[in-house]
Amino acid sequence: MTNAAAKPSTENELVITRVFNAPRELVFKVWTDPQHFGRWFGPKEYPAADVNIDVRPGGAWRAHLKSIGSEPDLWVGGVYREIVAPERLVFTFAWEEEGERGLETVVTMTFEKQGAKTRLTMRQAPLQSAEQRDGHNYGWNSAFDRLDELLAKA
């Protein structure tokens, strides 16, 4: 895997690009199959304890991220807006919290075939601050590290 995280284009948008050593169809499947999604989703300190995904336009998704330490658990969810297998996923993302973190963002994932590998580009916007963008950057990259480990075992 190559970690080619791009600089955010603005304070309000996060852009991450990663290359996974797995075929595009498999990378897309681990995003859309509940059995696989729950095995890698969430940062290493907050792995998913429970996920529910209804991968269709208008279908909801929700994940319970359980702290491995003493921090409170987190809940996050949204609605799928667009699914073009195995090329593109668009969904909303919102923490189940009050305030800035609870505001809805839109995540757009593109899956590009690069030989036997997959180039994944993720865009998330609008984020409300550089602090929120940087927190999401850490969280997504930590989850993508877990995804890379899962794909290496496939």
N, C-alpha and C positions, 0 to 999 in steps of 0.2 A: 504494500500500500504506500502511496505517496501522499503526504500531507501537504497540500498546496493551498493552505488557507489564504484567501485573498483579503486585502484590506477592505473594510467596509466602504461603500461608495459615499455614504453620508453618515452622519450621526444617527439618523433614524432608520437606517437599513443595515442589515447584516448579510454579508455574502460569504459563503464558505464553499470551497471546491476541494473535493477529495477524490482520489483514484483508488478504487478497490480492485484487488486481484481476484475478480469473480465476474462471470458473465452478467450482462445487464438484466436478463430475465430473472436470475437468482437474486440479484440486489433488489430489484423491484418486488419480488415475492416476499422477501423478509420485511418489507415495508407494509405489505398488504395482507399477509396471513397472520391472524391473531396468535397462532401457536409460536411463530417465529418473532413477531414484533415484541412480544413481552419478554423475550430472552435477551434483548440488547437495549431496549429503549430506556432512557434515563441516564444521567451521569453516574460515574462509578460510586459516588457517595449516596446516590438516590436511585438505585435500580428499581425498575417497575415491579411492584408486588402484584398488581392486577391491571389488566387492560381489557377494554371492550372497544372493538372497532367494527364499524359497519361501512365497509369500503365501497361506496357508491355515491354519486352526486346527491347531496342532501343528507347522507348518512352521518351519524355522529361518531366521534371517538372520545374516549376518556381513559386516563391512566392515573393510577395511584402510585406515586413514587415514595418508597419507604426509605427513610434515613437509616444508614448503617450505624450512625452514632446516636447522639441524644437530641438532635435537631427535630423539629416537628415534621411530620410527613407532609407531602405536597400532593395536590390534585390538579390536573391539567386536562384540557379537552378542547374540542372544537367540532367543526363540521367540514366534511369533504365537499369541495366545490367542483373539482375537475379531476377525472381519472382517465389517462390515456396510456394504457398498458403497452409496453413497458417503458414508456418515454417520459411521462410527466404525472406528478401529483400536486394538487393545490388544495390546501385546507386552512381553516382558521385555527388559531392557537391562543388560548387564554388560561392563565392561572386562575384557580378558584379562590381568589383573594380580593380584598378591597384595594383601591388605590391604583397606582401606576402599573403594577404587575398584573392586575386583573383586566387591563384593557386588551381588547382583541387585536391580534396581528394576523397577517396572511403569510403563510409559508408556501413557497413554490419550489418544488424539487424537479430537476431535470436529470434524466439518466441517459448518458451518451455512451454508445458502444465504442470502445477503443481496443480493437482486436478481441482478445479474451478477457479484457478488463472493462471496468465501468467508471466513467467520470461522472461523479455526482456533483451537481451545483445546487446549492440551497440559498434561497433569498427569503429573508423575513423582514417585514415592514408593516406598518410604521412602528418603530420602537420609540419610546418617549424620551430617552436620554442615552448618553454615551455609556453610563453605568449599566443601564438595562441591556444595551447592545453587547457590552463586554461580558456581562453575566451569561447571556444567551450564547455567546461565542464559546465560552468555556463549557457550558452544559452540552451544547450540540457536539463539540469536538470530543468531549469525554464519551458521549453516547456513540459517536462514530468510531472511536477506538474500540469500544465494546462490540460494535457491529463488525469491525474488521476481524476481531478475534473469532466471532461466530462464523464468519465466512471462511476463515482459514481452516475451520474444522469440517466444512461442508464437502 
